[in-house]
Amino acid sequence: MRHRAQDIREAFDAAALADYDGLRRQLVPGFDDLYGAVLAVPGWPGDAAPHILDIGAGTGLLSGLVQAVWPDAQITLIDLSDEMLARARERFTVLGRSVEIVTGDITGPLPDGPYDAVISALAIHHLSDADKQLLYRRVFGLLKPGGWFLNAEQLRGPTDAAHALYQREWLQRVRAAGVGEDELAAARERMRFDQEATLADQLQWLRDIGFADVDCFYKNFRMGTFGGRRPEA
């Protein structure tokens, strides 16, 4: 039997060979606000040269934005897809920056901390709810006191009816943005691995783990940026 992680890796390796970054802006309604909310949360990273871990980093799109704001940030990227990470390596070479790149499953061992921040964008929704909670707990352990976890994520609606509304709204907006039917079919193929959780559940999981200042900092139907801070020692 094929392992789910292998299926996900192959799907995203294939996506990396296409214009993944360009399509992402079309496929993610409110892209600038969703990603921008990660950068806009006050109080982080609290250091001119922060140590940051990007989990499920893909092509390094979010980390590249972070590097533009904090040029001296020391960033580690981890992702399943070698092809995605090859694009990330190219991105940071063009920027003239050195980052640590790790190929790995985010349900397995993560690079050692401690980190000033752990960030993620549109990756954790591929995990089961149990694996999400385990990951959030491990992230908490990797953070320095006062460090932030911030996740720009795809969400499940709070009810079946709301989730169906989210799906209809997404489809209307991506078609209006000019996404062709072939690209839409490819996106839907990748989306068969989705296991979204509701925002309310995920905020509660973070609180239960011990995160402070837990909140949603941006929300637009199925897209939201949320997170919390490890309390000071």
Number of C-alpha atoms within 10 A of each C-alpha: 3 6 7 10 18 12 13 18 18 16 18 19 19 15 20 20 11 12 9 17 16 9 18 13 14 17 22 18 20 18 16 10 19 23 23 17 21 25 17 11 15 9 11 17 21 13 12 10 14 19 21 26 29 23 28 25 26 30 25 28 16 19 27 18 15 20 18 11 11 16 15 16 22 18 23 22 26 24 23 23 27 21 20 24 24 16 19 22 20 13 17 17 12 9 13 9 16 14 17 12 20 18 14 19 17 20 14 8 10 17 18 11 16 18 26 26 27 25 22 24 25 21 18 25 20 22 19 14 17 8 15 21 17 15 19 19 17 15 22 26 16 22 24 19 16 21 27 30 29 25 26 28 23 26 25 24 20 13 10 10 10 14 17 13 15 18 15 11 14 18 16 10 16 18 14 11 15 12 17 11 10 9 15 16 12 13 17 12 12 18 14 10 16 20 16 19 21 16 23 14 13 19 17 14 18 24 17 12 16 16 23 17 14 21 18 18 18 17 19 15 18 22 22 23 27 23 25 22 26 25 16 9 6
